[in-house]
Amino acid sequence: MAIAIMVVHRVKPGMRDEARRVWEASMPDGISANPGHLFYTYMFDRKDPNVIRAFQIYTDQEAAQAYLASENYRQYAAAVGPFLAGPPAISMSEVMWSKGLADAG
């Protein structure tokens, strides 16, 4: 069963663009190369300039866990850490249905 993950990062004041540069330097290629990622979007909150969200759908729980343990993700987490105000808030859900992702539900 597909797994959706919502990650909410709170960055230190004024550090959102720095965090984005770190994300852009490594994450798109790693995500694109990962067959376990069905969907990924990286978003800036429109009302709070210190919030970044990432919404992801993985093929299954194992794919999600494998990516979070990957070298690509570990390097990103280490590089972005200095710009974050604390650990991210992470929620995980089972995908019951998703428009445009026939394999997800």
C-alpha positions in Angstrom: 0.0 0.0 0.0 1.3 3.5 -0.9 2.4 5.7 1.9 2.1 9.5 2.0 4.4 11.6 4.2 4.0 15.3 5.0 7.1 16.9 6.4 6.9 20.4 7.9 10.2 22.2 8.4 10.4 25.4 10.5 13.5 27.3 9.5 15.3 30.0 11.5 14.0 33.5 10.6 15.1 34.5 7.2 16.7 31.2 6.3 14.1 29.7 4.0 16.0 30.6 0.8 19.2 29.1 2.2 17.3 25.9 3.1 15.9 25.8 -0.4 19.3 26.1 -2.0 20.5 23.1 0.0 17.4 21.2 -1.1 17.9 22.1 -4.7 21.5 21.1 -4.7 20.8 17.4 -4.0 17.3 16.4 -3.5 15.7 16.6 -7.0 18.2 14.2 -8.5 18.0 11.8 -5.6 14.2 11.8 -5.7 14.0 11.5 -9.5 16.4 8.5 -9.4 14.4 6.8 -6.6 11.8 4.3 -8.0 10.1 4.2 -4.6 9.0 7.9 -5.0 5.6 8.1 -6.8 5.2 11.8 -6.1 7.0 14.6 -4.4 6.3 18.3 -4.0 8.4 20.9 -2.2 6.3 23.9 -1.0 6.7 27.3 0.8 3.9 28.3 3.1 2.3 31.5 1.8 1.5 33.0 5.2 4.5 32.0 7.2 7.9 32.8 5.6 9.7 30.4 8.0 7.8 27.2 7.0 8.6 24.7 4.2 6.5 21.6 3.5 7.3 18.5 1.5 4.6 16.1 0.5 5.7 12.7 -0.7 4.0 9.5 -1.8 6.0 6.3 -1.8 5.2 2.9 -3.2 5.1 1.4 0.3 6.4 1.7 3.8 9.6 -0.1 3.0 10.4 2.4 0.2 9.8 5.3 2.5 12.0 3.9 5.2 14.7 3.0 2.6 14.8 6.6 1.3 15.0 8.2 4.7 18.0 5.9 5.4 19.6 6.7 2.0 22.9 8.5 1.7 21.2 11.2 -0.4 18.7 12.0 2.4 21.3 11.8 5.1 23.6 14.3 3.3 20.6 16.6 2.8 19.6 16.4 6.4 23.1 17.2 7.6 23.5 20.2 5.2 20.1 21.7 5.9 20.3 21.3 9.7 22.0 24.6 10.5 19.1 26.5 8.9 16.3 24.7 10.8 14.7 25.9 14.0 14.2 22.4 15.2 13.4 18.9 14.0 10.7 18.6 11.3 7.1 17.6 12.1 6.3 14.4 10.1 3.0 12.7 9.6 2.5 9.5 7.7 -0.7 8.2 6.1 -1.8 5.3 4.0 -3.0 6.4 0.6 -6.6 5.3 -0.1 -7.0 7.2 -3.4 -5.1 9.8 -5.3 -6.0 11.5 -8.6 -3.4 10.9 -11.2 -1.5 8.2 -9.3 -3.2 5.0 -10.3 -0.6 2.9 -8.6 -0.9 4.7 -5.3 -4.3 3.6 -4.0 
